[in-house]
């Protein structure tokens, strides 16, 4: 997608004609009359902001072309071109809709009169299409807790808005919402200058993920939205393309599997390397651990044979240093039976018990088709933001089982908490949070003054 990032070349004389009809250049065509500018337009009161939705793919509703697309600000539909033979022009004449917005240049036009509209009252529409944030405004985000009011009259808190579940993309939505609230990730993608000037290799589509995720984060944090939710349609289209259809929004997927792919894909698209500070992804989430491994002798051997094997070099413990972007915690198996009162037992476990897996002492057994390996994990460096994935799902021969064990973890009761489910956002009491079957948690590393120095 390198053509998206390149600066537009100086237009030849016939370019104005091409821009208006959306077709290929041709010296045989009659030149469309030059567009005139007008500061006042008698049709501005026909604009219907209630129907405007810029979250979907920018393609013509008739030709399905992505070239030179205009939005009709009266009905909200997209049409190609604005010349005499274009779909936008035909729509204007047949329906009596006169105000259009070029979705690429962000210029407003009146059709069929062919003049550019310049009016400050249209700036809110332009901002919804492409929200921008000054660095000073980004720095103030964590100190502002006031609600915004959407054009449809609903109140919402920027950054805490619902995402449309188009079909089965909720497993992607939870990742988008979680990452958009991690401060360094949020701040990086809100400031488009951090990545707008990057030049990916020709033919590399992966940078499309960066562009689309940046657009999604800016829309989630937009304090001037027309509605109190956002559709991730363009983001999901980029995911399908860049993952080569591994992740679809028509089929349910695993959030942790998607998280792993998405973080690594963003890292690579941002030019990241193996170095810790080579991308904002590694800066925020990369930690390090030490992994101790040793092979176990086969069970069918005698005690003496096992002892002899354990003394050979092949069965000595090895140590390996490795980075990580998230940790996976294992839940204990839930009880199979009811208690003496014949009621279902709700199993519970402390988060600190799960984290013992990484204390460097607790051993975990891993079986392969050939042998059994015992491992110990020791954290050597924590990242600024720790992603903890709680393994709730196990796949057997017949179906996928979910472990309902509740994980008890400390809650800061002074803050406000929200539950987001598709388009719906609601307040939730802090004491109710641990009752949910949490799957992915993100913790910020609290630094003392001594750590900072």
C-alpha atoms as one frame of an Amber mdcrd trajectory, in Angstrom:
protein
   0.000   0.000   0.000   2.917   2.329  -0.594   0.819   4.454  -2.930  -1.288
   5.587   0.007   1.717   7.089   1.734   3.295   8.844  -1.191   2.825  12.596
  -1.532   0.548  13.477  -4.473   2.405  14.513  -7.579   1.708  17.806  -9.320
  -1.500  17.411 -11.356  -1.419  17.731 -15.133  -4.093  19.783 -16.878  -6.365
  16.831 -17.546  -6.228  15.683 -13.919  -9.207  17.852 -12.968 -11.297  15.967
 -15.512 -10.078  12.623 -14.175 -10.791  13.625 -10.605 -14.356  14.473 -11.481
 -15.319  11.360 -13.425 -13.184   8.835 -11.541 -11.955   7.147 -14.730  -8.581
   6.745 -16.414  -6.982   9.774 -18.181  -7.934  10.236 -21.812  -6.980  13.086
 -24.111 -10.127  12.486 -26.178 -12.581  13.479 -23.442 -14.106  16.916 -23.229
 -12.815  18.825 -20.270 -15.368  19.367 -17.517 -15.976  23.045 -16.687 -13.587
  24.297 -14.041 -14.878  23.974 -10.486 -15.721  27.308  -8.922 -15.662  28.063
  -5.215 -18.554  29.394  -3.185 -18.624  30.308   0.479 -22.397  30.109   0.702
 -24.536  27.191  -0.439 -28.370  27.174  -0.323 -28.449  23.393   0.257 -26.542
  23.133   3.540 -29.778  22.672   5.463 -30.412  19.425   3.550 -27.416  17.718
   5.189 -28.552  14.878   7.464 -25.858  14.136  10.044 -27.943  11.303  11.523
 -27.289   9.107   8.464 -23.594   9.870   8.061 -21.367   6.892   8.816 -17.713
   6.996   7.780 -16.679   3.732   9.441 -17.318   1.531   6.430 -15.200   0.914
   3.345 -14.849   3.944   1.126 -16.205   2.454  -2.082 -18.924   3.441  -4.527
 -22.294   1.842  -3.773 -22.887   1.318  -7.510 -19.539   0.473  -9.117 -17.815
  -0.761  -5.920 -14.771   1.257  -6.970 -12.441   2.806  -4.376 -11.236   5.514
  -6.756 -12.397   9.099  -6.233 -15.324   8.308  -3.919 -17.777  10.943  -2.656
 -20.227  10.730   0.225 -23.696  12.166  -0.281 -24.302  14.204   2.863 -28.073
  13.984   2.420 -28.535  10.195   2.372 -25.077   8.982   3.475 -24.398   6.773
   0.436 -21.071   6.652  -1.402 -20.699   7.364  -5.136 -17.797   7.642  -7.535
 -16.720  10.872  -9.252 -18.593  14.105  -9.800 -18.293  14.663 -13.558 -21.268
  14.653 -15.944 -21.277  10.876 -16.486 -20.463   9.789 -12.937 -22.610   7.991
 -10.379 -22.463  10.932  -7.950 -23.681  13.358 -10.617 -26.497  11.003 -11.667
 -27.534  10.548  -8.024 -27.596  14.302  -7.494 -29.848  14.918 -10.510 -32.208
  11.995  -9.955 -32.633  12.339  -6.174 -32.195  16.071  -5.725 -29.270  15.609
  -3.314 -26.714  18.355  -3.761 -24.008  18.294  -1.056 -21.107  15.824  -1.396
 -17.805  15.214   0.393 -14.711  13.823  -1.295 -13.581  11.119   1.143  -9.931
  11.500   0.214  -9.386  15.240  -0.202 -11.986  16.178   2.463 -13.413  18.868
   0.173 -17.139  19.635  -0.093 -18.941  20.126  -3.400 -22.377  21.091  -4.656
 -23.730  19.004  -7.523 -24.777  19.358 -10.262 -23.658  22.996 -10.027 -19.995
  21.900  -9.706 -18.708  24.364  -7.113 -16.666  23.775  -3.993 -18.401  24.648
  -0.732 -16.365  26.494   1.863 -18.225  26.796   5.141 -16.977  26.473   8.723
 -20.200  24.737   9.775 -18.998  21.629   7.928 -15.839  21.198   9.993 -17.567
  18.772  12.389 -18.276  16.401   9.491 -14.665  16.542   8.368 -13.491  15.849
  11.921 -15.720  12.772  12.299 -14.300  11.379   9.056 -10.713  12.026  10.123
 -10.257  12.896  13.827  -6.924  14.523  14.657  -5.290  15.124  18.026  -2.750
  17.728  19.062  -0.022  16.460  21.377  -1.171  18.836  24.107  -4.681  17.352
  23.914  -3.290  13.816  24.088  -1.340  14.711  27.231  -4.567  15.869  28.930
  -6.625  12.758  28.179  -6.006  11.053  31.518  -7.080  14.118  33.474 -10.410
  14.572  31.689 -13.359  12.460  32.789 -16.222  14.529  31.403 -18.748  12.850
  29.120 -19.163  13.860  25.494 -22.523  14.246  23.810 -23.007  12.627  20.428
 -25.070  14.226  17.681 -27.805  11.648  18.277 -28.135  12.921  21.857 -26.434
  10.014  23.663 -23.648  10.590  26.166 -20.384   8.667  26.034 -16.894   8.675
  27.516 -14.221   8.985  24.808 -12.120   5.836  24.727 -14.891   3.787  26.344
 -17.311   3.274  23.496 -18.908   0.183  22.016 -17.684  -1.561  18.876 -20.165
  -2.960  16.400 -20.242  -6.763  16.212 -20.750  -7.179  12.480 -21.179 -10.947
  12.662 -18.650 -12.879  14.766 -15.852 -10.389  15.317 -16.261  -9.874  19.068
 -13.015 -11.805  19.618 -11.237  -9.040  17.672 -13.198  -6.196  19.280 -12.039
  -7.029  22.801  -8.412  -6.810  21.661  -8.960  -3.480  19.882 -10.709  -1.997
  22.925  -8.107  -3.266  25.380  -5.093  -2.062  23.388  -6.684   1.343  22.690
  -6.738   1.959  26.456  -3.054   1.130  27.044  -1.639   4.639  27.414   1.567
   4.440  25.321  -0.237   2.524  22.552  -3.132   4.974  22.635  -0.905   8.051
  22.593   1.257   6.700  19.768  -1.653   5.961  17.440  -3.604   9.120  18.298
  -0.674  11.163  16.965  -0.749  10.289  13.275   2.620  11.956  12.675   4.292
   9.018  14.460   3.623   6.712  11.523   2.143   8.684   8.616   5.576   9.344
   7.125   6.731   5.724   7.121   7.572   4.206   3.735   6.867   0.456   3.678
   8.425  -1.702   0.941   6.466  -1.765  -2.342   3.759  -4.414  -2.308   3.810
  -4.733   1.486   0.192  -4.729   2.674   1.009  -5.151   6.365   1.341  -1.404
   6.938  -2.386  -1.192   6.213  -2.859  -2.629   9.732  -1.038   0.363  11.209
  -3.119   2.861   9.238  -6.443   1.210  10.022  -5.655   0.686  13.700  -4.603
   4.322  13.973  -7.891   5.411  12.410  -9.838   3.139  14.764  -8.069   4.428
  17.883  -8.666   8.045  16.841 -12.366   7.316  16.298 -12.666   5.528  19.651
 -11.205   8.585  21.408 -13.021  11.182  19.294 -14.832  13.594  21.661 -17.055
  14.867  18.807 -18.621  11.677  17.429 -22.039  11.690  15.769 -22.909   8.439
  17.559 -21.752   6.734  20.756 -20.251   3.680  19.069 -17.802   2.839  16.303
 -17.815   0.175  13.595 -14.427  -1.558  13.050 -15.361  -2.575   9.490 -12.275
  -1.149   7.763 -10.007  -2.468  10.519 -11.456  -5.955  10.108 -11.042  -5.827
   6.325  -7.352  -5.075   6.888  -7.089  -8.006   9.333  -8.636 -10.416   6.814
  -6.274  -9.198   4.076  -3.068  -9.112   6.126  -3.699 -12.437   7.862  -4.484
 -14.052   4.493  -7.977 -14.926   5.750  -6.677 -16.675   8.856  -8.851 -14.348
  10.942 -12.359 -13.629   9.656 -15.218 -11.574  11.056 -17.701 -14.192   9.865
 -16.224 -16.996  11.997 -15.595 -16.988  15.740 -11.925 -17.050  16.742  -9.735
 -17.195  19.824  -8.839 -13.760  21.278  -5.417 -14.902  22.540  -4.433 -16.360
  19.169  -5.542 -13.150  17.487  -3.726 -11.023  20.095  -0.458 -12.863  19.470
  -0.722 -12.413  15.707  -1.875  -8.790  15.889   0.913  -7.628  18.215   3.611
  -9.268  16.124   2.061  -8.011  12.871   1.928  -4.423  14.159   5.509  -4.710
  15.409   6.793  -5.880  12.034   4.700  -3.346  10.097   6.199  -0.550  12.209
   9.684  -1.661  11.193  10.320  -3.500  14.442  13.325  -5.778  14.911  14.470
  -8.074  17.719  15.643  -5.048  19.682  13.581  -4.083  22.705  12.863  -0.475
  21.723  12.440  -1.017  17.984   8.661  -0.390  18.045   6.000   0.940  20.391
   4.681  -2.643  20.712   7.929  -3.964  22.142   8.424  -0.849  24.275   5.065
  -1.369  25.948   4.753  -5.151  26.211   8.065  -6.943  25.835   9.487  -8.596
  28.938  12.077 -11.317  29.429  12.105 -14.657  31.174  14.494 -17.495  31.884
  13.237 -20.973  30.986  14.742 -24.071  32.585  14.022 -27.382  30.813  14.893
 -31.005  31.455  13.805 -34.242  29.861  12.168 -36.994  31.888  13.063 -40.670
  31.421  10.388 -42.965  29.940   7.932 -44.377  32.459   8.544 -48.002  31.478
  12.147 -47.935  32.717  13.256 -49.201  36.090  14.330 -46.817  38.835  17.973
 -47.718  38.239  17.686 -47.087  34.518  16.016 -43.736  35.129  18.790 -42.749
  37.520  21.451 -43.595  34.958  19.705 -41.584  32.257  19.346 -38.540  34.518
  23.122 -38.444  34.859  23.737 -38.278  31.106  24.231 -34.904  29.347  21.004
 -35.303  27.357  18.943 -35.262  30.552  20.663 -32.338  32.258  18.687 -29.155
  32.822  19.160 -26.452  30.196  18.583 -22.719  30.528  17.350 -20.321  27.878
  16.742 -16.562  27.931  13.773 -15.458  25.857  11.486 -12.441  25.353   7.704
 -12.494  25.714   4.794 -10.227  24.823   2.259 -11.882  27.128   2.116 -14.583
  29.801  -0.219 -17.574  29.822  -1.583 -18.659  33.214  -2.989 -22.173  33.739
  -6.183 -22.693  35.713  -6.584 -25.688  38.040  -9.106 -28.285  36.902 -12.632
 -27.456  38.183 -14.403 -29.944  40.515 -16.549 -32.529  38.784 -19.199 -32.945
  41.494 -21.625 -30.827  43.515 -21.156 -30.135  47.220 -23.040 -31.837  50.087
 -25.966 -29.425  49.639 -26.290 -30.621  46.029 -25.436 -27.204  44.719 -22.933
 -26.382  42.042 -19.496 -25.465  43.326 -18.085 -22.239  41.916 -14.302 -22.845
  41.886 -12.066 -19.898  42.765  -8.332 -19.303  42.674  -6.107 -16.377  43.562
  -4.226 -14.561  40.833  -1.071 -14.823  42.931  -1.422 -18.618  42.926  -1.498
 -18.593  39.135   1.563 -16.350  39.000   3.583 -18.889  40.998   4.171 -20.534
  37.628   6.739 -17.792  36.967   8.621 -17.793  40.294  11.456 -19.921  38.943
  10.710 -22.767  41.375   7.396 -24.320  40.405   7.752 -27.090  37.828   5.273
 -27.694  35.021   5.067 -30.917  33.044   4.632 -30.826  29.288   4.009 -34.009
  27.337   4.863 -34.479  23.691   4.173 -37.478  21.524   7.723 -38.690  22.227
   8.606 -37.681  25.769   7.804 -35.633  28.854   9.586 -32.352  29.602   9.627
 -30.474  32.906  10.026 -26.691  32.774  10.506 -23.838  35.212   9.856 -20.181
  34.328  11.564 -17.218  35.952  10.738 -13.620  35.055  13.892 -11.546  34.676
  12.381  -8.290  33.411   8.813  -7.052  33.588   7.422  -4.903  30.763   5.759
  -1.524  31.433   2.421  -3.234  30.646   1.985  -6.926  31.419  -0.580  -8.879
  29.385  -1.820 -11.935  31.260  -3.862 -14.521  29.348  -5.799 -16.975  31.501
  -6.126 -20.313  29.735  -9.829 -21.182  30.020 -10.394 -23.259  26.912  -9.137
 -26.769  26.250  -9.846 -28.766  23.126 -10.541 -32.475  23.320 -11.546 -34.998
  20.692 -15.176 -33.898  20.565 -15.501 -30.226  21.574 -13.911 -27.222  23.297
 -14.375 -27.057  27.063 -14.387 -23.853  29.096 -13.027 -23.708  32.633 -15.400
 -21.502  34.724 -12.968 -20.969  37.624 -13.146 -17.420  39.009  -9.808 -15.659
  39.394  -9.621 -13.354  42.409  -7.358 -10.371  41.847  -6.900  -7.008  43.597
  -9.179  -4.181  42.450  -8.625  -0.468  42.916 -12.119   0.445  44.144 -11.701
   4.198  43.810 -11.843   4.266  40.002 -14.807   3.907  37.665 -15.165   0.599
  35.848 -17.092  -0.143  32.674 -18.353  -3.286  31.027 -18.299  -3.232  27.230
 -20.259  -5.779  25.233 -20.576  -5.066  21.534 -22.379  -1.692  21.261 -23.366
  -1.574  24.922 -21.353   0.200  27.619 -22.437   0.277  31.237 -20.988   1.089
  34.652 -20.036  -1.892  36.801 -19.288  -2.042  40.521 -15.653  -2.904  41.358
 -16.710  -5.840  43.547 -18.523  -7.406  40.576 -15.465  -7.507  38.339 -13.829
 -10.574  39.845 -17.064 -12.539  39.380 -16.656 -12.380  35.631 -14.731 -15.153
  33.914 -11.833 -12.937  32.821  -9.733 -14.150  29.935  -7.178 -11.418  29.215
  -5.915  -8.873  31.737  -3.451  -6.000  31.267  -1.532  -4.592  34.234   0.537
  -1.417  34.376   3.881  -1.686  36.162   3.889   0.642  39.139   7.278   2.301
  39.494   8.649   3.725  42.724  10.777   6.900  42.754  13.832   4.649  43.204
  12.950   2.724  40.027  12.629   5.921  38.005  15.980   7.196  39.140
